[in-house]
Every structure is written in C-alpha cells, then in structure tokens.
Amino acid sequence: MNSFSPHRILVPVDFTDTSTVALATARRLAEGYDAEMLALFADTFVPPIAYADVPVGWYDENLDELKGAATTRLVSYLREHVGEVAKWEARVVTDTPVHAILATANEWNADLVVMGTHGWSGWRRVLLGSVAESVLHELDVPIVTIRHRDGEPATGINGIKRLLCPVNYSEVAREAIAVAGSIAEAFDGEIYVVHVIEAERTEPHEGDLDALREWIPHEMRHRCLYKELVIHGHAAEMVIDLAAKLESDMIVVGAQHRRFVDTTVIGTTTERILRHAGCPVITVVRKVGSSTIATTEAGKAATA
C-alpha cells in the first residue's frame, strides 16, 4: 500500500467561516501527523473595474501597505484559530487564488491541501467553488475540501473516528484506501469500505461482498478496524446518504484525472460527492496517463 504521512499541509484561507473550518480541520490533521502548516492568502489587491471606487493606480502605489495589512490580519487569524497546537507559517501572495495555490503547492512541496469549497465575500462570491474545483483538476496531491453551511458553527471536526471510503476496484481506489488506512491509524478510527453497484439489478449478488473482501489489501487487517459494505443504487447519492447515516467524519475518495480538450477533469460521481457531502472529503487524485484497473463485473462503484 502507498504510504500517506503528510508533513506539509497547505491551507488557502480568505477569512470566511468556511476558511475557518478548513483551518481547524488542517490543524487537526497537522496534530495527528506532526505536520507543519502554511496558511496562504492570495489577492490581486485590485477589484474589478465595475466595483472600483478609487483609481486603479492607487492600488499599485499602496501595494506594500495592503500586503502588510493582510499579513498582520493573517497572523492574527492563525494565532486565534491555530495557536501553538501546530507549527504554522503565514504567507500573503499578490496573485489570483488558483494560480497562487498551484504555484505555492509546487514550490513548497505540499503533500496535502485543505481548503473550503465556498467562501469569498462581496464581489469575490463569483468564485465560490470554482477555486477548489480548479485546484482539484490541476494538483496530484490529496486535497481535503470543506463545505460549510451558513448558520453552522465554524469549529471544524472534533476528531476523525469514522471514515467512509467508496471503492471501485481501481488503482486509484487502492490509493484512496491506503490514505484512509493511514488516517484511521493516526486517529484510532474505523473505516467503512463501500462498493456501490449501479448495474441494472435490484440487489447485490451473494458473491459481491466476498469480492470486496478479497480486493481489500491484506495489510489493512493489521493496520486499522474496517467494515465492508456492498449496496445498490446511484453511486454519489448512496455515498452521500450513507455518510450522513453513519455520521462520518470524513469521506476518502479516489479520482482519476482525465484529459478533456486542453484541460483535465475528474469523474461526475466524485464531483457530486464533493459538492453535496456534509462532511470533509479527501480526494486522492491520479495524473492523466496513470493506469487504472477496470471495475469488476460486479458493477460500477462510487468513484469515477
């Protein structure tokens, strides 16, 4: 099994409640793995012309002052929400969020990214989930995405005791279950390994559970507690519903980058889980061109 032990966790922030929850989740992971965190705030410091009430040149002239104020705010934000629980660094970059995240992740050699899927106030609201989605399409390190609903406390997860890992017998699913196993081991948690059958039949066959048990790497038996589940239905819906019923702390899902015209995409099942899951989702991605093992005749599973 591939080892997963993050040492450098990149956390893009924008000071919203969603960002605060992402930061709290990153702090929890940093504690479990004794990792360091880099909190990144990216801004061009120039609003769109339609929203500008001062000359654009003013921002160029006062860029250092604007960055200094942002850095002061970011450091205060980290002291409040991370404190001395984990090692952290604050960084402010003059750039668009997506480009800054991708560049920093590569330059800093981040091995995990934790970020919110919604946030940004005022005119930045047009970005919403597009930043997280763009990062998912470009990076090949595991990415934890956080959804935060208005009105909910911005506290993050208390622990990581119950993980849900949907699998489809592919290589990227093996990587996902390895990540789930590492997290369960680090936090003394339990994994529910689920295979969702989308074939046109009403119930799983008798041998489906045996096939899943045979597929799970043998070393998992000595690494952490886990349970196997085979269910029937629409993959994304079943995973989201099951995560809610189990009160899962985190979903671990694999995703294969695929080439589409001049960009990369991930499967629709994975994107639906990311958009609608009520708990953090860690996506384990594979580059375009990485080989995958086709799903078995048992049917399609909850990653695509």
Secondary structure, DSSP 8 states (H G I E B T S, - for coil): ------SEEEEE--SSHHHHHHHHHHHHHHHHHT-EEEEEEEE-S---GGG--S-HHHHHHTHHHHHHHHHHHHHHHHHHHTTTSSEEEEEEEES-HHHHHHHHHHHTT-SEEEEESS---GGGGGTTTHHHHHHHHH--S-EEEE---TTS-S---S---EEEEE--SSHHHHHHHHHHHHHHHHHT-EEEEEEEE-SSSSS--TTHHHHHHHHS-TTHHHH-EEEEEEEES-HHHHHHHHHHHHT-SEEEEEEE-EEETTEEE--HHHHHHHHH-SS-EEEEEE-TT-------TT---S--
